[in-house]
Amino acid sequence: MQTNQKKADTRAIALALVAQVERQAQEIAQVFSRAGMSDRFGDFHDLLEKLDQFQVFIDLVESHLGDFEPEKQEAQAKNLAQVRWGILQLEIEATRAFLARMADSGKPWPLGSKPALARRLQRLDEIRAFHAENAGRFALSALDAPRLQALGDALKEQVGHSVELTDFTKHAALAFDDFAAAPMPHEPAPSAAPRHPPAARPVPATTPAQKAALHVRVDDGNYYVDQNGLAVVNEACKTAQISIDDLAGRLEVSRPALVLMLNGRDPIALPALNRLRSFVSRHGGRVA
């Protein structure tokens, strides 16, 4: 009897997670339809970060599909795939709209935009792959291949016009060399009564809030990340300004596999665990 109740509880949790996915997808679509897309790179970056986090959340919910009755698992998988596809189409439209707004505004691309644009180009390949793998099984709507190709061509063009941090550093160094070589103008004599800045007021010491730590347990010789791992790693990714997809690539695993590991459902190999611990430590996280 207790086992049946436990199964019912896990099914209820899984159903609530699916409902939360559906609700968040509707909220994201409504916000985008109302606000549209500005020509500010920061707004575009924030939207894409939210969309990436939502995709990770769907990965997490998909890991709970086994909690449903066997006869309901395929229907729930189809539901999640269709929700994911809807958000991916919104991502395509947001990228297209932002490029159009940037072209109309005539603004230059901000410093450090090149990696972000290159990542958008890579995302188009990932979206194509997702559709090719799941369209038949889950009855996804058709992919507008010419539109996606046109967006890819536009992204390639803009990647060439954007500036990377290393490019800026090189240009800044050359500019400084030119400045240093130029003759200095005559400096005015200092005033007889130079001003002294007021004494600095002591700043009271503050104690930062204790961050959650990445905990690892060992079970039958396998390493498992505790269930708070996804939140801890997500914060480190924000600090490093990379996505969960990027981190998965560094660890040489797929994003769904990484989410399962960070959720404590699958073991993580020791070399990948060591790289994960190092990444979290370098980017402001705690490792227990």
FIBAVEX-909834 format. One line per 2 residues: number of its first residue (from 0); their letters; for each residue x, y, z of N, C-alpha, C. Coordinates in steps of 0.05 Angstrom, whole numbers. Layout:
NUM = a = X,Y,Z,X,Y,Z,X,Y,Z; ...
This chain:
0 = mq = 17,-24,0,0,0,0,17,25,0; 39,24,16,57,47,18,71,51,-9
2 = tn = 78,29,-22,91,31,-48,73,44,-69; 47,36,-69,28,48,-87,25,78,-82
4 = qk = 25,86,-57,22,114,-50,46,129,-60; 70,117,-57,95,131,-66,94,135,-96
6 = ka = 85,114,-111,83,117,-140,64,139,-147; 41,140,-133,21,161,-138,33,189,-133
8 = dt = 49,191,-112,61,217,-105,81,225,-127; 98,207,-136,117,214,-157,103,221,-183
10 = ra = 81,207,-189,65,214,-213,54,242,-211; 44,249,-187,33,276,-182,54,297,-186
12 = ia = 79,292,-176,101,311,-180,107,314,-209; 109,292,-224,115,293,-252,94,309,-267
14 = la = 69,304,-260,47,318,-274,48,348,-268; 55,355,-243,57,383,-236,80,397,-252
16 = lv = 102,382,-256,125,393,-271,117,398,-300; 102,379,-312,92,382,-340,74,407,-341
18 = aq = 57,410,-322,39,433,-322,55,459,-319; 76,459,-304,93,482,-301,107,489,-327
20 = ve = 116,469,-342,128,473,-368,108,487,-387; 84,477,-388,63,488,-405,58,517,-397
22 = rq = 56,522,-371,50,549,-362,72,569,-368; 97,561,-364,120,578,-370,122,584,-400
24 = aq = 117,563,-416,118,567,-445,98,588,-454; 74,587,-443,53,607,-450,62,635,-441
26 = ei = 74,637,-417,82,663,-407,105,675,-424; 124,658,-432,146,667,-449,134,678,-476
28 = aq = 116,662,-488,105,670,-514,89,696,-511; 74,700,-489,58,724,-485,76,748,-481
30 = vf = 98,745,-466,116,768,-461,129,776,-488; 137,757,-504,150,764,-529,131,777,-548
32 = sr = 106,767,-549,86,778,-567,78,807,-559; 79,813,-533,72,840,-524,95,859,-528
34 = ag = 119,851,-519,142,868,-519,157,869,-546; 155,848,-561,170,847,-586,200,845,-580
36 = ms = 217,855,-599,246,854,-596,257,882,-601; 272,892,-581,285,918,-584,312,914,-599
38 = dr = 326,936,-603,352,935,-616,375,936,-595; 368,930,-570,389,929,-549,399,901,-546
40 = fg = 425,898,-549,437,871,-548,433,859,-520; 432,875,-499,428,864,-473,401,851,-470
42 = df = 380,864,-482,353,852,-481,352,826,-496; 366,825,-519,367,801,-535,381,779,-519
44 = hd = 403,785,-507,419,766,-492,402,755,-468; 388,773,-455,371,764,-432,349,745,-440
46 = ll = 337,751,-463,315,734,-473,326,706,-480; 349,705,-494,361,680,-501,369,664,-477
48 = ek = 379,677,-456,386,663,-432,362,650,-419; 339,665,-419,314,653,-408,305,629,-425
50 = ld = 308,631,-451,300,609,-468,318,585,-464; 344,590,-461,363,568,-456,356,554,-429
52 = qf = 350,570,-409,343,559,-383,317,543,-384; 299,552,-401,273,538,-404,278,511,-418
54 = qv = 296,510,-437,303,485,-450,315,465,-431; 332,475,-413,343,458,-392,322,448,-373
56 = fi = 302,465,-367,280,456,-350,264,434,-363; 260,436,-390,246,414,-404,262,389,-402
58 = dl = 289,391,-405,306,367,-402,301,354,-375; 299,371,-354,295,361,-327,269,346,-325
60 = ve = 248,358,-336,221,346,-334,220,320,-350; 234,319,-373,235,295,-389,247,272,-373
62 = sh = 265,279,-355,277,257,-339,258,245,-319; 234,257,-316,213,247,-298,192,231,-313
64 = lg = 194,228,-340,174,214,-355,169,186,-345; 191,173,-335,188,146,-325,170,144,-301
66 = df = 163,167,-289,146,166,-265,116,163,-273; 110,167,-299,82,163,-308,77,134,-313
68 = ep = 51,127,-315,44,100,-323,55,94,-351; 64,70,-357,76,64,-383,58,73,-406
70 = ek = 32,69,-404,15,76,-427,12,106,-431; 21,123,-411,19,152,-414,45,166,-420
72 = qe = 67,151,-420,93,163,-423,97,175,-451; 88,160,-472,92,170,-499,76,196,-504
74 = aq = 51,197,-493,35,221,-496,48,245,-482; 59,241,-459,72,263,-445,98,271,-459
76 = ak = 112,252,-470,136,258,-486,129,275,-510; 107,268,-523,98,283,-547,91,312,-538
78 = nl = 77,314,-516,69,340,-506,94,358,-501; 114,347,-487,138,363,-482,153,370,-507
80 = aq = 154,351,-526,168,356,-551,155,379,-567; 128,380,-567,114,401,-581,117,428,-567
82 = vr = 118,427,-540,123,452,-526,151,462,-532; 171,444,-532,198,451,-538,200,463,-566
84 = wg = 187,450,-585,188,460,-613,175,488,-615; 154,493,-601,142,520,-601,162,541,-591
86 = il = 176,535,-570,196,554,-559,219,557,-578; 228,536,-591,249,538,-611,241,555,-634
88 = ql = 216,554,-643,207,571,-664,207,601,-655; 200,605,-629,201,632,-618,231,642,-618
90 = ei = 249,624,-612,277,632,-612,286,640,-640; 277,625,-660,284,632,-687,273,660,-694
92 = ea = 248,665,-687,235,690,-694,248,713,-678; 256,709,-653,269,729,-637,296,737,-650
94 = tr = 311,717,-658,337,722,-671,333,737,-697; 314,729,-713,309,743,-738,301,772,-734
96 = af = 282,776,-714,273,803,-708,295,821,-698; 313,810,-681,334,826,-670,354,834,-692
98 = la = 361,816,-709,379,823,-731,367,845,-749; 341,843,-754,328,864,-770,328,891,-756
100 = rm = 323,891,-729,323,916,-715,351,928,-714; 371,912,-710,399,922,-710,406,934,-737
102 = ad = 398,921,-759,403,932,-786,389,958,-790; 364,961,-781,349,986,-784,361,1008,-767
104 = sg = 372,1002,-744,382,1022,-726,409,1033,-735; 425,1017,-749,451,1025,-758,472,1025,-735
106 = kp = 465,1014,-712,483,1013,-690,506,993,-695; 530,998,-685,551,978,-686,546,956,-666
108 = wp = 557,932,-671,554,910,-653,571,916,-628; 561,910,-604,576,916,-579,600,898,-576
110 = lg = 618,907,-558,641,891,-552,634,863,-541; 647,843,-552,643,816,-543,619,802,-555
112 = sk = 607,814,-576,582,802,-588,588,779,-607; 613,777,-616,619,756,-636,614,728,-626
114 = pa = 623,720,-602,617,693,-592,587,688,-590; 572,708,-582,543,704,-578,529,700,-606
116 = la = 538,714,-626,527,710,-653,535,683,-664; 560,676,-659,569,649,-669,553,627,-655
118 = rr = 546,631,-630,530,611,-616,502,609,-628; 491,632,-636,464,632,-649,466,616,-676
120 = lq = 488,618,-690,491,603,-715,492,573,-709; 506,566,-688,507,538,-680,480,528,-671
122 = rl = 464,545,-659,438,537,-650,419,529,-673; 423,542,-696,406,535,-719,411,506,-727
124 = de = 436,497,-726,441,469,-732,428,450,-712; 429,458,-686,417,442,-665,386,441,-669
126 = ir = 375,463,-677,346,463,-681,338,446,-705; 354,446,-726,349,429,-749,351,399,-740
128 = af = 371,393,-724,375,365,-715,352,356,-698; 342,373,-680,320,366,-663,295,360,-680
130 = ha = 290,377,-699,266,373,-716,268,348,-732; 292,343,-744,296,319,-760,292,294,-744
132 = en = 300,294,-719,298,270,-702,270,266,-691; 255,287,-687,230,285,-672,204,291,-687
134 = ag = 207,303,-711,183,312,-726,164,290,-731; 173,267,-741,155,245,-747,143,232,-723
136 = rf = 159,228,-703,149,214,-679,129,230,-664; 133,257,-662,116,273,-645,98,293,-661
138 = al = 96,289,-687,78,305,-704,84,335,-701; 110,343,-703,117,371,-701,109,385,-727
140 = sa = 103,411,-725,97,426,-749,122,428,-767; 118,435,-792,139,435,-812,160,456,-805
142 = ld = 185,450,-813,207,468,-810,209,485,-835; 210,511,-832,213,530,-854,242,531,-862
144 = ap = 251,512,-878,280,511,-885,291,535,-899; 277,547,-919,287,571,-932,290,594,-912
146 = rl = 271,598,-894,273,619,-874,296,615,-855; 301,590,-847,323,584,-829,349,588,-844
148 = qa = 351,581,-869,375,585,-885,381,615,-888; 360,631,-893,364,660,-895,374,672,-869
150 = lg = 364,662,-846,373,671,-820,402,663,-816; 409,639,-824,437,631,-821,456,648,-837
152 = da = 448,655,-862,464,673,-878,468,700,-866; 446,711,-854,447,737,-841,466,736,-817
154 = lk = 464,714,-802,482,712,-778,511,710,-786; 517,695,-807,545,693,-817,555,720,-825
156 = eq = 539,736,-838,547,763,-846,553,781,-821; 535,779,-801,538,796,-778,561,787,-760
158 = vg = 567,761,-760,590,752,-744,616,765,-754; 617,769,-781,640,783,-792,642,812,-785
160 = hs = 619,824,-778,619,853,-771,622,857,-741; 620,836,-725,620,839,-696,649,839,-686
162 = ve = 652,846,-660,679,848,-648,681,829,-625; 704,815,-623,709,798,-601,726,812,-580
164 = lt = 726,803,-556,742,816,-535,772,817,-542; 782,795,-554,810,794,-561,816,814,-583
166 = df = 797,818,-602,801,838,-623,803,866,-611; 785,872,-591,785,898,-578,811,902,-563
168 = tk = 821,882,-550,847,885,-535,869,891,-554; 870,879,-578,891,884,-597,889,913,-607
170 = ha = 865,921,-615,861,948,-625,868,969,-603; 860,963,-578,866,982,-557,896,984,-552
172 = al = 911,962,-554,940,963,-551,953,980,-572; 944,977,-597,955,993,-619,949,1022,-615
174 = af = 925,1028,-606,917,1056,-601,934,1068,-578; 940,1052,-558,957,1062,-536,985,1067,-545
176 = dd = 996,1050,-563,1023,1054,-574,1025,1081,-589; 1003,1086,-605,1003,1112,-620,1002,1135,-600
178 = fa = 986,1133,-579,983,1154,-560,1010,1159,-545; 1023,1137,-538,1048,1140,-523,1070,1153,-540
180 = aa = 1070,1148,-566,1090,1158,-584,1086,1188,-590; 1062,1198,-586,1055,1226,-593,1068,1244,-573
182 = pm = 1076,1269,-582,1087,1288,-563,1066,1297,-543; 1074,1300,-518,1056,1308,-497,1052,1338,-498
184 = ph = 1027,1348,-494,1023,1377,-492,1035,1389,-467; 1039,1416,-468,1050,1429,-444,1031,1427,-421
186 = ep = 1042,1418,-398,1026,1415,-374,1025,1442,-358; 1002,1451,-350,1000,1475,-334,1013,1471,-307
188 = ap = 1024,1493,-296,1036,1492,-269,1015,1486,-248; 1023,1471,-228,1003,1465,-207,996,1490,-192
190 = sa = 972,1492,-181,963,1515,-166,978,1515,-139; 980,1539,-128,995,1542,-103,982,1527,-80
192 = ap = 957,1525,-81,943,1512,-58,927,1488,-69; 941,1466,-73,928,1442,-84,906,1432,-65
194 = rh = 885,1423,-77,863,1412,-61,869,1383,-52; 860,1377,-29,863,1350,-19,836,1337,-18
196 = pp = 834,1313,-27,807,1300,-26,799,1295,3; 774,1295,9,765,1290,36,772,1262,45
198 = aa = 775,1259,70,782,1232,81,759,1213,75; 767,1189,66,747,1169,59,733,1159,84
200 = rp = 707,1156,82,692,1145,105,695,1115,106; 698,1104,130,700,1075,132,675,1061,122
202 = vp = 678,1041,106,656,1025,96,651,1002,115; 627,999,125,622,976,143,625,950,129
204 = at = 637,931,143,641,905,131,614,890,128; 612,876,106,587,861,102,595,832,97
206 = tp = 578,814,105,582,786,102,565,776,79; 577,766,57,560,757,35,545,732,42
208 = aq = 521,729,30,505,706,35,519,681,26; 516,660,42,529,635,36,515,622,12
210 = ka = 531,616,-9,520,604,-33,517,574,-29; 498,562,-44,495,533,-43,520,520,-55
212 = al = 527,497,-45,551,483,-54,544,459,-71; 563,452,-88,560,428,-104,568,404,-87
214 = hv = 549,387,-80,554,364,-64,555,338,-82; 572,320,-74,575,295,-89,574,272,-70
216 = rv = 560,251,-77,559,227,-60,570,203,-77; 579,183,-63,589,159,-76,571,136,-69
218 = dd = 561,122,-89,543,100,-85,552,76,-102; 560,55,-89,570,31,-103,593,37,-122
220 = gn = 610,55,-114,633,62,-130,628,83,-152; 603,92,-154,595,112,-174,592,139,-161
222 = yy = 598,160,-176,595,188,-165,569,200,-175; 554,212,-156,529,224,-162,529,253,-151
224 = vd = 519,272,-167,516,299,-157,489,301,-143; 489,314,-120,463,317,-105,444,335,-122
226 = qn = 419,334,-115,398,345,-132,399,376,-135; 414,389,-118,417,418,-121,438,425,-142
228 = gl = 450,405,-154,472,410,-172,465,428,-196; 441,424,-206,432,440,-230,431,470,-223
230 = av = 421,477,-200,420,505,-192,448,517,-188; 465,501,-175,493,511,-170,508,515,-196
232 = vn = 506,496,-214,520,498,-239,508,520,-257; 482,523,-256,469,544,-271,479,572,-263
234 = ea = 483,576,-237,494,602,-228,523,606,-237; 539,584,-237,566,586,-247,566,592,-277
236 = ck = 548,581,-292,546,586,-321,539,615,-326; 521,627,-309,515,655,-312,539,672,-308
238 = ta = 555,666,-287,579,681,-281,599,679,-304; 602,655,-316,620,650,-338,610,660,-364
240 = qi = 584,667,-365,570,676,-389,571,655,-411; 565,630,-403,562,609,-422,536,594,-416
242 = si = 526,578,-435,501,563,-431,507,535,-421; 487,522,-412,489,494,-404,499,477,-427
244 = dd = 490,484,-452,499,470,-476,529,472,-479; 540,497,-474,569,501,-477,584,484,-456
246 = la = 574,484,-432,587,468,-411,586,438,-417; 563,429,-427,561,401,-435,582,394,-456
248 = gr = 586,412,-475,606,407,-495,634,405,-484; 640,422,-464,666,421,-451,670,394,-436
250 = le = 648,384,-425,650,359,-410,646,334,-428; 642,340,-454,640,319,-474,616,300,-469
252 = vs = 593,313,-461,568,298,-458,546,315,-471; 523,303,-475,500,318,-486,487,334,-464
254 = rp = 472,354,-471,458,370,-451,438,354,-435; 421,337,-447,403,320,-431,418,302,-412
256 = al = 441,291,-421,457,274,-403,468,290,-379; 477,314,-385,488,331,-363,466,338,-343
258 = vl = 442,344,-353,420,351,-335,413,327,-317; 413,303,-328,408,279,-312,429,276,-290
260 = ml = 454,282,-297,476,280,-277,473,301,-256; 466,325,-264,464,347,-244,439,344,-227
262 = ng = 420,328,-236,396,323,-221,399,299,-203; 423,286,-204,428,263,-187,416,237,-196
264 = rd = 407,236,-221,394,212,-231,414,193,-244; 434,204,-257,455,187,-270,482,193,-258
266 = pi = 499,172,-257,526,177,-246,543,194,-265; 563,207,-255,581,223,-271,609,212,-269
268 = al = 623,209,-291,650,198,-292,669,216,-276; 689,205,-264,707,221,-247,721,243,-262
270 = pa = 732,238,-287,745,260,-301,726,283,-306; 701,277,-314,681,298,-319,674,312,-292
272 = ln = 672,297,-271,666,309,-245,688,328,-236; 713,321,-240,735,338,-233,735,364,-249
274 = rl = 729,362,-275,727,386,-292,703,403,-282; 681,390,-275,658,405,-265,664,420,-239
276 = rs = 677,406,-221,684,419,-195,702,443,-200; 722,440,-218,740,462,-224,725,485,-237
278 = fv = 706,479,-254,691,501,-267,674,516,-246; 661,502,-229,644,515,-209,662,532,-190
280 = sr = 685,522,-182,702,537,-164,713,562,-177; 720,561,-203,731,584,-217,711,606,-221
282 = hg = 685,599,-221,665,618,-227,646,624,-204; 657,626,-181,643,636,-157,627,616,-142
284 = gr = 627,591,-149,612,571,-135,627,558,-113; 614,543,-96,626,528,-75,625,498,-81
286 = va = 646,484,-74,648,455,-78,652,442,-51; 634,425,-43,636,412,-17,654,387,-19
